[in-house]
Amino acid sequence: MHVSSLALLKMCLTTIDPNLIGDEVKSGKVFEAGKDYSDIIEGHECRFEAVDEKWYSAFLGYAQWFYHDNNFPVLQCIWPDKNQQYPWDADFDKSLRGFQPLLISVSRSVELKVL
């Protein structure tokens, strides 16, 4: 999946630099949905997941305007808590849920056991 936009929601910009990800994409790096990456957030892995189009209007209005429709793929960068647990893991710190809404499809949520 080639990605034209990345959804980085409510992240602490001292931890992750969205420009780093953009520069990687510009230089030809392709991030894949469902794959973990250890070179984006220092000391942590993160994972990219495909954003469901139902979230485009709420979070990606400018991209919709730019592309004139919803015909563009978007990956959300999802990061784990301090114990390396992702939002779909049973031991994920529940107090962090509001900082990282998952914009993935219902079928992917079921797959990851989020629902």
Buried (B, 14 or more C-beta within 10 A) or exposed (E): EEBEBBBBEEBEEEEBBBEEBEEBBEEEEEBEBBEEBEEBBEEBBBBBBBBBBEBBEEBBEEBBEEBEEEEBEBBBBBBBBEEEBBBBBEEBBEEBEEBBBBBBBEEBBEEBEBE
